Amino acid sequence: MFFTKKEPSPNNQAGRLIKTITTAALLLFTLAGYSQQSNSAQVQGNVTDAGGEGLPGVNIHLKGTNIGTTTDAKGGFSIEAEPNAILVVSYIGYTTQEIKPGNKGQLSVTLTADQRQLNEVVVVGYGTQERKNLIGSITKVDPTDVKNIPAGSFDAQLQGKVPGVQITSNTGVPGEAVTVRVRGATSINGDNDPLYVIDGVFMNSNSMQTIGTGGKATSPIADINPNDIESLEVLRDAEATALYGSRGANGVILITTKRGKYNQKAKVSLNASYGLAKAEKLWELTTGPEHAQLVNEWWINTGKDTPSLNRTEANRPFRPASEGGRGLPEEQKTYDRLGEIFQTAPVQNYDLSVSGGTATTKYYIGGGYNSQESILKPINFNRASFKVNLDQKISDKVQIGVSNSFARTFRNQARAGDGPAGGLLQAALHTPTYLSPTNENGELVGRAGFDNVTLLLQHYDVKSVSLRYIGNLYAEADILPNLKFRTSWGLDYNNYDENEYWNTFLISGSPNGLATANNGQATTWINEQTLTYRHKIGTKHSFGILIGNTIQSDLNTGTTSTGRGFANNAFKLISSAATTTGSNSWSKKNLASFFSRIDYNYGGKYLIDFSIRADGSSSFGADRRWGYFPSVGGAWRVKQENFLKNVAVLSDLKIRASYGVTGNQNGLGSFAALGLWGSGSPYQGNPGIAPQQLANPDLQWERTNQFNAGADIAFFGDRLGIEVNVYRKYTSNGLLSLTLPATTGFANYRSNTAEISNKGFELAIRSVNVQNSTFSWTTSFNVARNINKIEKLENPLEYGSRSLILLQQGQPLYSFWVYKQLYVDPQTGNTVYEDVNKDGKITVADRQIDGSIWPKFFGGLTNSITYKGFDVNAFLAFQYGNKVYNHNKFFGEGGGARDAARIIFASNNDRWQKPGDITDVPRPDGVNVNNYRDGGSRWLEDGSFIRLRSLAIGYTIPVRGISSLRLYVTGTNLFTITKYTGLDPESSSSSVQNEQGIDLGTPPQPRSVLVGVNLTF
């Protein structure tokens, strides 16, 4: 007999293993419990603040374990602990303590306020201050919260983060200009953009684009790599901005780039991400059969209104081919052009940096590459950047340093705005869906005055390259223990090269091709000196004095050439053209400034400062060149008073107020005050000289007076913080270009005749909802309202496509000027407008202002959660009460008033068709222009929205030898809640400040998802 050994089955093996592990675990827990029971004891205690008040909700846990508890409403607690255990006592806003209970059965713990938040250093004009001593309205933004949002420029990433700062991404094209308004707009013809200062260099934020792309403009801000930015401070009120004088009327954004640290070993950081972006939605268009049916109705209706046209059902365009027609509507095909021009676009970003320092040297070196294809073909944007910051101690009293930023930015630009020729979206949206892209010979052809989309994509050739350097060289010296001198030289240089070629297949290149090239150079150099003295007298008194001067020069040159008539499309250089023309430009302006600030602090309770800046500009008349811009501000830290010191629930209370004057010359030409003559004017075939501009020796600074009052309040050990501001800005001597009668021989005249006001409030709330050893949850919320009004303007000014924007005294800037549609007559299907002047007919006299681009409220909400190694950040941006003119929809519901191509939006399916129909879409009609009157209020829509701007989820993996390894996923624009029927309520077809809020031919901001890694070692 043979005996064999039976092997256990895999299931039996697994069962035995589980039993073994379970038994061992139970034994260990039993032994651990026995050990703890034999040595631990109940420890009771009470936690109070410095005033003796009990603190509820304080976290107490055994160090190195997950065992813990929290204090009750009176600050009491009870926990089991061994004598040698360490209790960690932590509470938001207070310094964490570690205590050994020993053999004490009762503990008394007193927590002291943690002043790190109040002592946080904030960059201000020409220096830094602790947050607790701030008088002005300044918001500090941590770039790490927003840098992974895939926007071409960092200003777009700040949307909804700063109270009172309205940021609008007008288009989904990466690298295009973003509208930034700090507490409204103060000027009609002057520039309303804030001043950007990067490491002390006044940055040129004016687009250098000259080639037309439908009203759009590229953003010079996109040349900056967001990964190089250490901190951002936004200065909003006059106390904070007046030290910048003529540059501060529209707010100041201070950018501090990363630097190394002394006595720090080299730290290497890598950030890499890749993702995809696509349109959240596209326009809903009619099908080919639906479109054909609409054309038939349009044809018949125009014949009824005007019998002489001889348009009847018998000769309608879409009837059987046997009757000479194009075939019945239901026989028509549907051609999808939107699907041809939109794509799922890749987005990628890579940043690598190394920083560190010795006892005398610190350094930061960083390089980055960002590539974003637009959701709209063939647009793309990529930026390569390199950053070097170096600081060197020459001695204990002298330090020098340098900041260098290099960038090469490439853009494949496309017309994504107004204008039919070369307009990608225009060609896709305005070509009937039933029309084949090819003719009877199979050739690609354009239709109805628009390019063929396929040909556009195959032959589009519009691109630009920007080479940018921003640098600063400084030296600091401690002359005396309290006296410091600093001198610096800064340079912002931008070489912008752009060219386009339109071949013979495209409308703009017909019949023999068209090429344009432009090379522009913008150079801003600045030299500054400051002398700072700080002194403390006893324990109560401290003061500081700052004096300084600035010399700045801006030089702009440009050379443009054009070629027409090419032998064939293989030749694209202008030198190959049959006819060439060229021109060049040169302009220069200088600015000299002197400034000073005095601040005084009494016992940390009473703060006051005074500043003044004098600016002299070459752009103004000889007797008006100097402007003087003073400010004064004060703050009372009420919490430091004896009657509030012991109020535990109140952590901080500061009341602030300020008044100041700032100026503006931005947007003003270099020679605006001079009488100019131009040469080259032909006179009977000979060169000549002719006047070009009238002189105005009285042209002077635009001035904005601003009053601000605010309060900073904190509760529960800074667990809840509130900042509130109210303000009023009034601009006088507003720069304005007045239209002159043609009989004068001049088109316009620069003057100071406009007055504009802005008033509003800002509220920011930050709360720490939960925080313990493993879990934290913080919330930040801000909301603001700004009321803009033109206080003085002699004559209304019309702007925008079809004069849809009207500037009029007593109304806000950028108000919409429309014919107010009341209803569609249920019996006739005709549109009825409000007859304002009651003359029985609808004319331009019946146009009226109906809303503006300004929202009633705007802001953002951020929630940040961490749990052990996980982190989640969700950010919502919102605005309410603004209007958007949906010009896309006007053309898409054109009803044949212009041509049959315009009846393309699916909303036409809701049209009036028979008596009794209730709708706001009239019958298709090519004769009764009232039915589709350009400027009708039917296309003026509510632009309010709530948008999930970003959602980031990350996990930090603990790895030995690596400081930090974090994997993350970021989604942007994941959803938008809005009543707006267009693609994006933020869309605007033009980057010109007086033409905002008109949505035409503009791709929306894309929805994107990125995955990435942050690695530091």
C-alpha positions, 0 to 999 in steps of 0.5 A: 500500500502506498501512502501519499501526502495530501497538499493543502489547497490554496484556499486552505493555505490562505485560510490558515494564513489569515488565522495566523495573522488574526491570532497574532494581531489579537495577541499584540492588541491584548498585550498592548492593552494590558501594558497600557492599562497597567501604566496609563492613568486618567489625566484631566485638565483645562486650557485657557488663553492669556486672559484666563478664558477657557478655550473650546475645541482645542485639540489634545492628542498623544504624540505619535498616536491617533489617540486624542480628544478636544476641550469642552465649552469651558476648556476642560478635557480628559484623556488617558495617558502614561506619565512619560507620554507627550500631550500635543495641545494645538488650537488655531491662532495659538502656539502649539505646546507639548506637555508631559503629564508626569504623575499630575492628575490635573493639568492647567495649560495656557495658550498664547496667541500665535502672531505669525499671521499678523507678523506675515510680511507683505510687499508694499511700495518700495519696501515691506511691512508686517500685515498687522501694520498695514493701513492700505488695502493690500491682498497677498496671493499665494501663486501655488494656489492658482499656478496649475490653472492652464492659462497663458498668463498669470493674471487670468489665474487670479480671477476671483481671488482678490476682492474688488479686482474683476478679471475677465478672460475674453476668449479661450485662446491661450496667450491673448489679452485678459481684462483686469479692472481694479475697483472699476475703470477711471478713464475713457481714452487713457489706459485702465490696466493696473501697473505691473511691477516685477522685482522693481521693474515697471513692466510694459503691459501694452500689446505690441500686436499690429496684425489684425485678428478680429479685434483681439490682442496678445498679452505681454503678461503671458511672457512671464512664467507663473512658476517663477513667482514667489508672491503677488500683492495687489494694491487697491486703495490710494494709500497703497498706490499713491507712492507710484503716483502717475502709475497707480490710478488703476491699482498696482500688482507687485510681483516678487520672483523666487530667490534662494536663501542664505545657508541653504543646501541646493534644493531641486524642484520639478513640476510637470503636467499634461492634460487635454482641453475641449469646449464645454459646449458648442453652438446648436445649429440647424440641420441641413433640412431645417435650414432649407425649410427656414430659407423657404419660409424666408423666401415666401415671407419676403414675397408677401411683404413685397410682391414685386420680388415675385417670391412665391411658394411655387418658385421657392428655392428648395423644391423638387429638382424636377421643378428647377429647385435644389431638392426638397428640404428633407433631401438636404445633407447636413455639413458639420463645420464646427466639428472641423475647426474644434478639437480636443487640445493637448496642454503641457507644462514643465518647470525645473528649478534649483535654489540655495545659498552659502553664507554670502551667496544665494541663487535661484535658477529656473527653466520652464516650457509651456505648450497649449494648443487652442480648442480652435484650430490651428491656434497654439501658444508656447513659451520657453523661459529661463530665470536667474536670480542672484544675491551676493553679500559684499560685506556685512553692510553691502549687498548686490543682486540681479534678477533676470527673466528671459522668454521666447513666446510663440503664437500661431494666431488666428482671427477669432473675433469680428470680420468675415475675411479669415474668420474661422468661427465666422466662416463656420457659423455663417455658412449654411449647414446645407451647403456642400464645401465643394462645388459640382467639380469637387473643388473646395469653395467659399460661400456667401462672402466667407472663406471655406473652412477646410481651405482656411485650416489648410492655408492659415499662416499668421504667427508671431514670436516675442523675445522678452527680457526683464532684468534688474540690478541693485545694490544695497548699503547700510550707511548707518544702523538705521539708514539704508540706501538702495539703487537699482537699474531695471530693463524691460525689452520686448522684440515682437516679430509677426507676419502673415501670408494669405494665399490665393485660395483665401478671400484676403489673398485674392487674387494674387496673394498678400503678405504682411510683416512687422517687427516692433521693439519696446524698451523700458528702462528705469533707474531708482534710488531710495534712502530709508531710515527707521528708528524706535524711541523707547518702547512706544514710538517708532517711525520711518522715512523714505525718500527716492527718485525715479528716472524712466524712459519708454522707447517704441520702434516699429517697421512694417512692410506689405507685399501684394501680387505673388507669382504663386503660393510657393513664394511668401517673402515680401521681397517676392511680391510684385508691389511692396510698401513699407513704413516705420514708426518711432516714439519716446517718452520720459518720466522723472519722479521724486517721492517720499513717505513718512510713517509713525507707529505708537505702541502698536495701536495707532498707525499713520503715514503720509506720502507724496510723489511728483511726476514729470512727463514729456507727454504733457504741455510744457507748463503742465508736465508735473503732477503731484500725488499725495496720500494720507492714511491712518489705522487704529488697532483697537484690539490692543486697547486695554478694554479689548485685550482680554476679550478672548473671542476677538483676536484682532480688530483694526480700523483703517481709513485713507485718502489720496490722489493718483494720476494717469497718463497710460494710453496717451501718445508720446507726443499728445500735447504737441502740434505735429506735422507729417512729411511724405504727403503727396502734392501734385505728385511731389513730396510735401508736408502737412499738419497731422495733430493740433497742439494742446499746451494745456493737456495735463494729468488725469487725476483720481481722488480716492477715499477708503475706509476699512476694518480687519477683524479676527475671531477665535484665535484667527480662526475666522478673519474678516476684511471689509472696505468701502471706497469712492474714486473720482476721476477729473481731468479725464483724458479724452479725444474730441472729434472735430468738424471736418472743416478744421482739417483735423480729425480729433483733439486731445483734452481733459474734459471727462469725469468718472466716478467709482464707488463700492465695497469689498468683503473677504472672509477666511475661516479655518473650519477644522484643523487637527493632526490629520485633517484640515479644512479652510474656506476663503470667500470674497465678494465686491460691488463697484458702481461706475458712472460717467459724471461729465461728458459733453457729447455721447460717444459710440463704440463697438460693432454697430455702435452697440456701446454708448458712453453717456453722461449719467450712465456707466462706462460700456453701457449697451445701446439697443432697441428694446424689444417688447414682444413678437406680435402673435398675429403677425409674427413681427417684432414690436419695439418700444417707440421711445419718442412716440413718433409711430416709427422705429428709428435710431432715436428709439435706441436706449441704454439697457444695462452694461458690462458691470456686474452688481456683484462678483467674487470667488469661493475657495475650499481647501481640505487636507487629510493625511497625505491627500489635499483637495482645493475647489475654487468657484468664481462668480459674477451677477448682474452684468449684460453680454450682447450675443452678436453670434446669435443675432447673425445666427437668427438673421432671418434672411434680413441680410441673406439666407445664410444667417438662419443657422442657429437651432433657436430659429426652430422656435420661430413664429409660424402661424397666428397665435404662436407665442415666442420671442423669435419673429418670422423669417423675413428679409424685408421687414428689418424690424424683425431682425434689427441689428441692435435689438435687445433680444440678443442682450442677455444676462451674463451672470455665472457661477463657474467651477474655475478649478478643482485640484486633488493631490496626494503627497507620497512619503519617500525616503531621501526626497523632500516632497513627492506629490501627484495631482489632478487638476480640472478647470472650468468643469461646469458653468451655471449661467442663463447666457445662451452663448458658449461663454458669458465672459466672451468678448470679441474685442480687446479694446477697452471701450468695446467690451461685452460683445460676443462675436466669433470668439471661442469659449474658455475650454474645460480641461483636465491635467495630471501632474507631479511636483518633486522636490529633493 
